[in-house]
Amino acid sequence: MELIFTLGFIFTLALLVGIPVMIRNKKLGRRGGSAISGALGVVNELYQPSAKNAAVIVEAQREATKPMPSPEDK
């Protein structure tokens, strides 16, 4: 019973924080989803610790600069 209450509390807290942020981002023209993904990232780390390592690798690959092609490649 405590587990259900804790998960319900975490989910409710994520919604209470995430929905106003999404509304504000929509008004400002920003891309939304960062607050909810952050809140769900905590839950994901609790139940799948190896998923965090994969997310870090994907983020590093996304932010890595890609090499410019040399003039001979054209």
Beta strands, then each sheet from edge to edge (+ up, - down):
end
